[in-house]
């Protein structure tokens, strides 16, 4: 209030002073345009001052109006532009939600509509490409991947990963591997590339490639330790099987010798190695490995295989297996194994006893066939025939009830014991 009174008083004093100055000093202003012969303009000094002040005020007003108009136009343009950007972001969000839910057609439509005004068009094109792929539009998917790559200089890796995933889903494993190998020239240890290459190698059974990839998967991959160990075990198992299937004894040994001590002490892998040695005809070496296993733990499949081996010393094999009977007790698999080893040592009576004991513990067509073969060789052909019949019926699944000759209307149903 005091400030308002002060300003009002000041203006009154200024007006009074100005009126007195105008009365006391009337003055005039002379302007000459074009020299002495030019046009002369005369006016009252105070009128000129007033005109000058009004002109300055008018100039400032014009500038203010122009600036306000410019701001208004800029605001309208921004509202239109940002309104479209918000619409594009909303469509992108909705498109990604549809993409995650697997609504491929709607996702593709929303993502492509918002791509032109998207802040990150590569996301639109990559997701739309995958949606098109899922809808079966392979050519369109490739075109969208090309558009995604054209959005910037740092998009090649993302495009390569998306392309490899689609090739993997399409079971084009060789193309997938080629795409990944090109991308890995720039990013050799990228986790996503490593995982995709692992899957592609696994699908085509490229075990040597997988073995070479294992160190990088361990260092840079995202697999759990248990998953990585299972993969490593599968790789070594399949490499051993491949060498055995080719009857390549030297390659089989080379693969085994290249494994570190931890894997050579793995019971499952060592058991397979013994089996593959038997397959390539190296029973002497196989016997050492299977004996190593059975001296540490009981395995029915291992002792069954042990009975098939022709070791360097058949008598020693029998002695070793007899020691397992004392350690592990009587077992159907071990008794059958002992019976076979007795046959190898030509101990016919003891072999018969072992086979008969095994059959008392468990009906088994293989053991029945072994005992039948022995009895037939010993001249007990009727009993051998009966055992062959029993073994055959054990090996065959349930027979249907059917009438047989000499049984009238009776029905016979034979089930494997």
Buried (B, 14 or more C-beta within 10 A) or exposed (E): EEEEEEEEEEEEEEEEEEEEEBEEEEEEBEEEEEEEEEEEEEEEBBEBBEEEEEEEEEEEEEEEEEEEEEEEEEEEEEEEEEEEBEEBBEBBEBBBEBBEEEBBEBBBBBBBBBBEBBEEBBBBBBBBBBBBBBBEBEEBBBBBBEBBBEBEEEBBBBBBBBBBBBBBEEEBBEBBBBBBEEBBEEBEEBBBBBBBBBBBBBEEEBBEBBBEBBEBBBEBBEBEEEEBBEBBBEBBBBBBBBBBEEEBBEBBBEBBEEBEEEBBEBEEBBBBBBBBBBBBEBBEBBBBBBBBBBEEEBBEEBBBBBBEBEBEEBEEBBEBBEEBBEEEEEBBBBBBBBBBBBBBBEBBEBBBBBBEBBBEBEBBBBBBBBBBBBBBEEEBEEBBEBBBEBBBBBEEEEEEEEEEEEEEEEEEEEEBE
